[in-house]
């Protein structure tokens, strides 16, 4: 296995979500949606350089983090890929306010080099591949708890392909694991986050095409400070709303709300 693929695969092992006891440490723990893996690590490096402070980034599915936070996991800042989870935490009194929308995500169809499937955002080749037998396995994040999986399902339903794909789906625990499956060569491709497809570590493994945003509910990504967040977590929350952090997010394909 080439070294760059090995590093990408090993890195994804960190994206499956850690149980609360593994979060002990002096830095405040930040629960972040898996689509933020590369963008948020870059923002965090700049935050450290600019402020001398650091947080502990934990990546996983937004739905799993929502459940863990409800059960008392010691996170101080939560960046969800679906704002609904944040608003439900606010309604439960776990946050002081509704937080802010920090980005709008997009979906892409990604295929590994040499795949029998074309990188076609309109999903017409996917339709044809289902009919002619070229498609054997197709990756998406688990719609039960991953917002990118929920929206992938909606896009496939819009195209009339969701039912036809049953039995061929490989479900990632989160969208980063779906990206691993989609680029590994063990599937013919999958639907992943645009922000992951743009990362050099992933982009070199295949080709991708944007899926129309009108085919699914918006991926309005909201973040919020949890009750008891310390000064460092609050500083990172503010930093994520500043121009330097926003420029990084824009480079990774996120549409940004007005400042």
Secondary structure per residue as TSV (DSSP state, phi and psi in degrees):
chain	resnum	aa	ss	phi	psi
A	1	X	-	360.0	129.5
A	2	X	-	-58.1	150.0
A	3	X	H	-59.8	-41.1
A	4	X	H	-66.6	-33.0
A	5	X	H	-71.6	-38.7
A	6	X	H	-61.9	-43.0
A	7	X	H	-64.3	-41.1
A	8	X	H	-63.5	-42.8
A	9	X	H	-64.5	-44.3
A	10	X	H	-64.4	-39.4
A	11	X	H	-61.9	-35.4
A	12	X	H	-69.7	-21.1
A	13	X	G	-61.3	-21.9
A	14	X	G	-83.9	-4.5
A	15	X	G	-99.9	9.8
A	16	X	S	-89.8	0.8
A	17	X	-	91.2	126.4
A	18	X	-	-102.1	141.8
A	19	X	-	-66.6	156.4
A	20	X	G	-53.8	-40.8
A	21	X	G	-60.3	-20.0
A	22	X	G	-82.1	1.5
A	23	X	G	-96.8	5.4
A	24	X	-	-62.2	141.4
A	25	X	S	161.7	168.3
A	26	X	S	-79.7	-25.4
A	27	X	S	-83.5	144.8
A	28	X	-	-64.6	138.1
A	29	X	E	-86.0	132.8
A	30	X	E	-115.7	121.0
A	31	X	E	-89.6	117.8
A	32	X	E	-128.3	136.2
A	33	X	E	-56.8	144.8
A	34	X	G	-63.9	-24.3
A	35	X	G	-67.2	-13.6
A	36	X	G	-89.5	-1.0
A	37	X	H	-42.6	-58.6
A	38	X	H	-81.0	-41.0
A	39	X	H	-64.5	-46.1
A	40	X	H	-71.8	-33.6
A	41	X	H	-62.6	-38.1
A	42	X	H	-68.3	-42.6
A	43	X	H	-61.4	-42.0
A	44	X	H	-63.9	-39.0
A	45	X	H	-61.4	-40.4
A	46	X	H	-67.9	-38.9
A	47	X	H	-59.8	-44.5
A	48	X	H	-61.5	-44.7
A	49	X	H	-65.3	-37.7
A	50	X	H	-79.8	-33.0
A	51	X	H	-117.8	-17.0
A	52	X	S	75.6	6.8
A	53	X	-	-107.8	160.1
A	54	X	-	-148.7	156.5
A	55	X	-	-120.8	171.3
A	56	X	E	-103.7	111.0
A	57	X	E	-86.5	128.8
A	58	X	E	-125.5	121.8
A	59	X	E	-105.5	143.9
A	60	X	E	-179.3	-164.2
A	61	X	-	-83.1	141.1
A	62	X	H	-61.1	-38.9
A	63	X	H	-66.0	-40.6
A	64	X	H	-65.1	-40.0
A	65	X	H	-63.8	-40.0
A	66	X	H	-56.8	-45.8
A	67	X	H	-63.9	-44.6
A	68	X	H	-63.7	-41.0
A	69	X	H	-65.5	-40.5
A	70	X	H	-61.3	-29.5
A	71	X	T	-90.6	4.9
A	72	X	T	99.3	12.4
A	73	X	-	-57.4	139.0
A	74	X	-	-82.4	51.0
A	75	X	E	-82.9	152.2
A	76	X	E	-114.1	-21.2
A	77	X	E	-139.9	137.6
A	78	X	E	-127.3	120.7
A	79	X	E	-111.6	105.0
A	80	X	-	-98.3	149.0
A	81	X	S	-82.6	-7.5
A	82	X	S	-135.8	119.5
A	83	X	H	-63.3	-20.7
A	84	X	H	-58.8	-38.2
A	85	X	H	-63.0	-39.9
A	86	X	H	-65.4	-44.4
A	87	X	H	-66.1	-31.4
A	88	X	H	-70.2	-35.9
A	89	X	H	-65.9	-38.8
A	90	X	H	-63.0	-44.3
A	91	X	H	-60.8	-29.1
A	92	X	T	-85.2	-0.7
A	93	X	T	79.8	18.5
A	94	X	S	-89.9	-14.9
A	95	X	B	-124.6	157.8
A	96	X	S	-80.8	-24.5
A	97	X	S	-151.7	179.6
A	98	X	-	-80.7	0.1
A	99	X	-	71.0	-158.9
A	100	X	E	-138.5	150.9
A	101	X	E	-75.9	126.0
A	102	X	E	-108.0	-14.8
A	103	X	E	-168.8	162.0
A	104	X	E	-121.8	120.7
A	105	X	E	-89.9	164.2
A	106	X	-	-133.1	157.5
A	107	X	E	-104.0	148.5
A	108	X	E	-133.5	153.1
A	109	X	E	-90.6	122.7
A	110	X	E	-120.0	138.4
A	111	X	E	-128.4	143.8
A	112	X	E	-74.8	158.6
A	113	X	T	-56.6	135.3
A	114	X	T	84.7	2.9
A	115	X	-	-67.5	150.0
A	116	X	S	-74.5	-11.4
A	117	X	S	-99.3	140.8
A	118	X	-	-88.4	151.1
A	119	X	-	-79.3	84.5
A	120	X	-	-121.1	107.4
A	121	X	T	-66.4	-19.2
A	122	X	T	-83.2	-6.5
A	123	X	-	66.0	18.3
A	124	X	H	-71.4	-37.0
A	125	X	H	-70.6	-31.4
A	126	X	H	-61.7	-42.1
A	127	X	H	-60.8	-45.5
A	128	X	H	-66.5	-39.5
A	129	X	H	-65.6	-33.4
A	130	X	H	-64.6	-38.2
A	131	X	H	-75.6	-37.0
A	132	X	H	-97.2	2.2
A	133	X	T	88.4	3.2
A	134	X	-	-68.3	-29.0
A	135	X	-	-91.8	122.9
A	136	X	-	-111.9	-42.3
A	137	X	-	-138.4	144.1
A	138	X	E	-143.1	131.5
A	139	X	E	-101.1	137.3
A	140	X	E	-144.6	161.5
A	141	X	E	-73.1	154.9
A	142	X	-	-64.9	117.7
A	143	X	T	-66.1	-14.4
A	144	X	T	-68.2	-29.0
A	145	X	T	-145.8	-1.1
A	146	X	-	-109.5	116.7
A	147	X	H	-55.3	-37.8
A	148	X	H	-68.1	-28.3
A	149	X	H	-71.8	-38.9
A	150	X	H	-61.4	-45.1
A	151	X	H	-72.1	-32.0
A	152	X	H	-62.2	-42.7
A	153	X	H	-60.6	-43.4
A	154	X	H	-62.7	-42.0
A	155	X	H	-64.1	-41.4
A	156	X	H	-68.6	-35.4
A	157	X	H	-65.1	-41.3
A	158	X	H	-58.1	-39.9
A	159	X	T	-81.3	-3.8
A	160	X	T	73.8	28.3
A	161	X	-	-116.0	-9.3
A	162	X	H	-60.6	-48.4
A	163	X	H	-65.3	-38.0
A	164	X	H	-66.0	-23.5
A	165	X	H	-86.1	-9.5
A	166	X	T	-60.4	134.6
A	167	X	T	93.6	-15.3
A	168	X	T	-112.7	-6.0
A	169	X	E	-78.8	137.4
A	170	X	E	-113.8	116.4
A	171	X	E	-96.8	124.8
A	172	X	E	-85.5	147.5
A	173	X	S	-61.7	-29.5
A	174	X	S	-149.4	178.8
A	175	X	H	-70.7	-25.0
A	176	X	H	-69.9	-39.2
A	177	X	H	-68.8	-35.0
A	178	X	H	-60.6	-38.2
A	179	X	H	-64.5	-38.9
A	180	X	H	-60.1	-47.1
A	181	X	H	-63.8	-40.3
A	182	X	H	-68.7	-24.9
A	183	X	H	-108.5	-0.4
A	184	X	S	-77.1	-20.0
A	185	X	S	92.0	-8.7
A	186	X	S	-85.1	-12.1
A	187	X	S	-123.2	169.2
A	188	X	S	-86.7	-6.3
A	189	X	-	152.7	-166.9
A	190	X	E	-178.3	177.1
A	191	X	E	-106.1	122.4
A	192	X	E	-134.6	-177.9
A	193	X	E	-78.8	138.3
A	194	X	H	-56.3	-39.3
A	195	X	H	-62.6	-33.6
A	196	X	H	-76.1	-40.1
A	197	X	H	-62.6	-29.2
A	198	X	H	-79.0	-19.4
A	199	X	S	-66.4	132.5
A	200	X	H	-53.6	-35.5
A	201	X	H	-61.7	-28.9
A	202	X	H	-98.9	-41.7
A	203	X	H	-57.2	-34.7
A	204	X	T	-70.0	-12.3
A	205	X	T	-90.2	-7.3
A	206	X	E	-178.4	-158.5
A	207	X	E	-126.9	156.0
A	208	X	E	-147.1	162.9
A	209	X	E	-145.5	139.5
A	210	X	E	-67.2	139.8
A	211	X	-	-94.3	137.9
A	212	X	-	-54.6	132.3
A	213	X	G	-65.7	-21.4
A	214	X	G	-76.5	-5.6
A	215	X	G	-84.8	-3.0
A	216	X	S	-153.9	165.0
A	217	X	-	-61.6	149.2
A	218	X	-	-60.6	145.4
A	219	X	E	-93.1	74.0
A	220	X	E	-81.2	110.8
A	221	X	E	-97.2	121.0
A	222	X	E	-119.1	144.3
A	223	X	E	-123.3	156.3
A	224	X	E	-155.3	146.3
A	225	X	E	-81.8	136.4
A	226	X	B	-88.1	157.7
A	227	X	T	-53.6	133.8
A	228	X	T	86.5	6.9
A	229	X	-	-58.1	136.4
A	230	X	-	-84.7	-178.4
A	231	X	H	-65.1	-34.7
A	232	X	H	-68.1	-44.7
A	233	X	H	-60.6	-41.3
A	234	X	H	-64.9	-38.5
A	235	X	H	-66.2	-40.4
A	236	X	H	-66.5	-39.1
A	237	X	H	-58.7	-45.8
A	238	X	H	-66.2	-41.2
A	239	X	H	-60.5	-36.5
A	240	X	T	-64.0	-16.5
A	241	X	T	-100.7	2.4
A	242	X	S	-91.9	160.7
A	243	X	H	-55.2	-39.8
A	244	X	H	-64.3	-44.5
A	245	X	H	-66.4	-40.2
A	246	X	H	-63.6	-34.0
A	247	X	H	-66.6	-36.4
A	248	X	H	-65.5	-46.3
A	249	X	H	-60.2	-40.7
A	250	X	H	-63.8	-38.7
A	251	X	H	-65.2	-26.9
A	252	X	T	-90.7	16.9
A	253	X	T	90.3	4.9
A	254	X	-	-81.3	135.5
A	255	X	B	-80.0	142.4
A	256	X	-	-113.8	143.2
A	257	X	-	-70.4	165.6
A	258	X	-	-60.0	142.9
A	259	X	-	-63.0	360.0
